[in-house]
Amino acid sequence: MSEATSNNLTEIPAEELKEKVINAIKQVYDPEIPVDVYELGLIYEISIYPVNNVFILMTLTSPNCPSAEFIPSEIKDKIQQIQGINHVELELTFDPPYSQDMMSEAAKLELGFL
């Protein structure tokens, strides 16, 4: 296979791209909690739009989270590193407010809640 030399993007199937996005998000951790932000339940929505555009709706554990400045930008950076990504938009919301019920069972187990 030859490498693409133009800026033309080849559309990645939405499910495949969503899986890659989730894997990228799982590389981001809240420094105070030993669980990735995806398993913590901070990601409310992942939408894929043509061609290879990604929209993330997320929250933080609290509006006063000390990591509020860097977690969203780190998530965006990790997604933009996926080969073929065109554009990433990330929106931060506190509605609904975060609760521990949003954590995956794996996160609850890791943190001793189960």
Secondary structure by P-SEA (a helix, b strand, c coil): cccccccccccccaaaaaaaaaaaaaaccccccccccccccccccccccccbbbbbbbccccccccccccaaaaaaaaaaacccccbbbbbbbcccccccccccaaaaaaaccc
